[in-house]
Amino acid sequence: YKKTFGHTNVPIQWEKNKSLGRWVNTQRRMYSKRQRMGDSVNILQDARIRALDDLGFNWKSSTYDDLWNACFEKLRAYKARFGH
């Protein structure tokens, strides 16, 4: 996804891979929960956080951004299908 779009803000309902969008959202929720509850909560392992950080993972994505991205993808699909 990042290679294609240049970012890790996969829309939650991304048509091409809905499970990826849900997985990304889950990682953000688990990270947020760990931040609130402290590092002793092994809800998201350090190695996984580092791996996502190395990828340039955006830990905070607003609902607006998700909605915008989802609508943009629909617009892209429309243009590809109808040519305008």
Secondary structure, 3 states (H helix, E strand, C coil): CHHHHCCCCCCCCCCCCHHHHHHHHHHHHHHHHHHHHCCCCCCCCHHHHHHHHHCCCCCCCCHHHHHHHHHHHHHHHHHHHHCC
